[in-house]
Amino acid sequence: MLPKKIELFERALSITLPAPYADFLKKYNGGYTPKTSFDINGESSDIRYFYGFEEQKIL
């Protein structure tokens, strides 16, 4: 279900999310994301909490 929501989101905004970010959403769907980092085009960052497409666990 979540991949379909991501696809609808991208289509509604006429965008394509970077694959690493889309994978992040598929894995965690937002919420608390312990020890999570990502790299896009040589730039890395950490994310600890992010809004998702469905209900998330809030700590």
N, C-alpha and C positions, 0 to 999 in steps of 0.2 A: 504493500500500500504506500509506504513512504517514497519509493522511487517514482511512483505515479504523481504524488504530490509535488515532488521536486520538479518533475517534467512540466506539470501544469503551472507552477510558479515561474519557471523559466519562460514558458510560452507567453504567459500573461504580461511579463515585463520585456519580452523580446530580447532575452539575454541567455547566455550559457554560463553556468557556474564553472569555475575551474574544477577539473576532475578531483584533485585532492580535497577540495572543500566539499564537493558533493559526496565524496566517500566519507568524510568526517560527519556530515549530516546523517548519512545512512547508518553509520556506526553508532552515533550517540544521540541523534535527533535532539540536539540541544541539551539543556540541563547542565548539571555539574559534570565536568570532563576532567578527571584527575590526570595529571602528568601527560597532557596532550599538547603536542606541537605539530606544526605542519610547515611545509616548504613549498613555495610557489615561485617559480622562475628565479631561484637562488635567494629569495628572501624568506627567512623563517620567522615564526612567531609562536606564541603560546596562547592557548585559550583555556580558561577555567570554567566559564559559564557562557551559554549562548541560547538564544531563543530557538525553539524547534518548530516543527510543523504539527506536533501533537502534544499531549500532556507530558510534562517533564517532572522529574523528581526534583524538588526544591529543598535544599538543605538549610 
